[in-house]
Amino acid sequence: MSTIRVSLLIAVLTLLAGIAPPARAAASGAPLTVATYNLRYHNAADGANAWPLRRAAVKALIRFHAFDVFGTQEGLHDQIQDLASLDEYGHVGAGRDDGRQAGEHAAIFYRRDRFSLQRNGDFWLSETPDRPSLGWDATCCKRIASWAQLRDAANGKTFYVFSVHFDHQGVVARRESARLVLRRISEIAGSDPVICLGDFNATPDSEPIATMRGALRDARQVSLAPPYGPEATFNDFKWHLAPTARIDYIFVRRQFRVLKYGVLSDSLNQRYPSDHFPVMAQVVLE
């Protein structure tokens, strides 16, 4: 074989090798950017950090980072309506106090042009999960989880998203909430793909997180790219101090490949948009 033919053959093989990875990626489906964001409830006592002074920054962050699906925690009805003004998103989720609008929400937002809502629901983190109720040793707050089944127009596949907010005081409540959430995931989603995200009010070395990791994968641990940003997710609005607690998580079933994971410490004029950082992951449904 002549030198020219050998060179041409090598060039063709190199070209084919170079286009193989995109072909595999296309077969797996389009990447999906998911996030969880504790909004900090609308509290006038927060002064310069009160919701009316930071809602524009929250909305700008969501749009700039182009979240496809995101769960929120602590948002009161007016805050959920403020985010609903981002008209590219639909949303679901009820208030924890009455199952309608009252109290904090664990809402789920999704891009209307990519996802269609198949079904959704809510349940309470308590011994009586089908009605508004206080759970176990929680003393001040009802806690709610919201879920949605979405169909992705990019590949026709469906998956479930669960947004949760565990109690901040009750040790038993956090432990039992993790067990309840996993039971409900099995009952609602069966073996289908699942993303469970939220504010778990628990650090990585705690029993509730060990329980969650026993059934689902912690996106930070399985990200193909090195984790981005700080490890801690709670900043307490203290821009001048390093955050110390990781309490917000994204968990996925094995059908999802996690391409990258990050904790977004965006700020504006030395102020954070919330007392929690949003946590995001880019995933692919295999």
N, C-alpha and C positions, 0 to 999 in steps of 0.2 A: 504494500500500500504506500502511495506517495506521501511525502511530508505534508503536502497541502491537504490531502484527504484526512490524514491523522489529525491535523490541526482543526479542520472543520468538525470532525467527530467529537473531539474534546470540547469544542465550543458549544455544540448542541447539547452534549451531556451536562455541561456546566449550567446552561440555560435552564434545562429541565430540572436540575437539582435546585436551582434558585427559585423556581416558581412552585415547588412542591409544598412548602410550608403554608403559603396563602391558600392553596387548594384545601389543605387539611383544616385550616381555620374556618373557611367558608362552610365546609361540611358540618362543623360543630355548631354553627350559628353565629349571629352577630353578638359582639360583647354587650353586656348590660351593666350600667353603672348604678349600683344600689347604695343607699346611705341610711344612717339613722341619726336623728338630730333631736336632742332634748332642747326645747325652745325656751325654757324657763317661763313659768306662768306669768300672766299679766298682773303685776304687783306694783301699784303706784309707789310703794315704799322703797322700791329699788332706785328711785331718784334718777340720776343720769343714766342708769341702766334699765329704766322702765321700758316696757314693750313699745310704746309709740315712738321712742327715740332710736330704736334699733330694728324695727320691723323692715325698713327699707334695706338695711344691710343684710338681714337674713334672706330676703327675697333675691337680692343681687348675688349673694353667695350661691344659692341654689341654682340660679340661672347660669352663672359663670361656670360652675363645675358641671353643669349639664346632667344633673341626676335624672336617670330614667324612672326609677322607683325609689321612694324614700319613706321611711316611717318617722313619725314625730312622737314626742312624749311631752306631757305637761300642758300642751296647748289648750287654752280655754276656747269657747265657741268663737269669740271675736277674733282670736288669733288664727283659728282654722279658716275663718272667712277671709281674713287678710291674705293668707297663703292661697286661698281659692281664687283670688284675683289674678294669680298666675294662670291665665286661662288655658295654657297648654296642658294643664294637669287636671285630671279628675281625682276624686278622693272618696274614701269611706272611713267610717269609724264613729262610734257613739261616745257621749259623755259618760264618765264613770259613775256619776251620782244618780242618774235616773235612766240611763240607757237611751237617752235622746240627745239633749244639748247641754245639760247641766254638768258642771265639773270638768276636770281635765280629760283630754282625749289621748288615745294612742293611735292617731289617724295614720292612714296609708295614702300616699299620693302617687299617681302614675301618669305617664305621658299618654294623652288621649290618641295621638296620631300613631302610636306604636302598639298600645295594649288595649284589649277589650276586657271589661270586667265580666267574669262568668258568674261568680257568686261571692258572697262575703258574709261576715258575721262578727259577733263580739262575745266574749265571756269574761267572767270576773275571776280574779285570783283569790279564791276562797273555797270553803267547803260546799258552798251553794253557787256554783259557777254560772248558772243560767239566770240569775237575777242579781241586781245591784246589792252588794253585800261586802262586809268587812271580813277579812280572812285571818284565821289562826291567831297569832299574837300581834297583828297589826293593831295600832291603837288610834290612829287619827284619820286614815284615808282608805276609802275603797280603791281597789286597783283593778284595772281592766286590760284586756288584751283584745286587739282587733286583727282580723285576718281577711285576706282577699285571694281569690283564684283569678289569675290573669292569663289571657292568651296573647302570645307575642306574634304580631303580624309579620315580623321578620322571618320567622321559621314555622309558624303555626303551632308551636309547642305551648303547653300550659304549665303553670307552676303556681305555688302558693307562697304568700308572704304573710308573716305573723309579726306584729309590732307589739311589744310588751313593755311594761314598767313595773318592776318589782318594788316591794315596800322598802323604805329606807331605815326602818327601825326594827321590825320583827325578824328575828333570826329564823324562827320556825316558818314564818310566812315566806321568806325567800327560799328556804329549802323546799317547802311544799309547792311553791309556785313553779319551781323548775320541774318538779315531777308532774304537776298538773299540765303545764304547757306541753311537755313531751307526750303525755297521754292524749291530749286534745289534737296535737299534730297527727298522731297515728289515726285517731278516729276521723278527723276531717279530711286529711290529705292521703291517707293510706300510704302507699309506697311512692307517691308522686314526688317530683322535685320540690324542695322547700327551702325558703330563706327565712330565718327567724332572727330578728334584730331588735335592739332597744336598749333601754337603761335598766340594767340588772341590779344596780346598787350593790354589787358584789365584786370583789377583786379576784384576779386570776387564780389565787391560791385557795379560794373558798369552796365550800361544798356545793353550792348551787351551780357554780361554773364547772366544777368537775362533773356534775350530773349532766349538764348541757353537752359537755364535750364527750360524754359517754355515748351520745346518740348522734350528735352533729359535729361538724368540723368548724373550728374557730378560724375565721378567714385570715386573721393575722398569722396564725401558725402555718397555714398551708399556701400562702401567697407565693406565686412563682417568682415575683420580683421582691426585693427586700422591702419590708414595711417602711412607709414614708411618714415623717413627722414625729411628734412626741408619742411615747407609749401611753401616757396618761391622757384621760379624756375629760376630766372635770377640772375647770379652771377657776370657778367661783368668782368670775369677773375680775380676777386679780392679775392684771396684765403684767405687772412688775415682778411677779413670782412664778417660778417654774411649777407647773401642775404636777401632782403626785399620785393621783388615783385613776386607775383604769377601771371604769365601771360600765362603759357602753361597748356593745359587741355586735358583730354580725356573724351568725352561724349559718352554715349551709349543709345540705345533704350532698352525698358523693356525686350526684349527677352534675353538680356545678364545679367547674374548674376555676380557681381564683387566680386571675392574672396579676392583679396588684391590689394593695391595701394601703390606706392612708388615714391618718388623723389630721384634719385640716385646721390649722391654728391661725386662720385668717383673722386679721384685725383691721380696724379703721380708726385713725387718730388715737391710737393707744387704747382702744376699747374693743372688747370681743362682742360679737353679735349675740352671744348667749353665754350662760355660765358653764355650758358643756361645749366641747368641740364636736362638730359633725364627724362621723366616722364613715368612710366610703370604701367600697371594693368594686373592682371591675371583674365581672364573672362571665363565664360562657357556659351555657347549658348544653351538655354533650348529647 
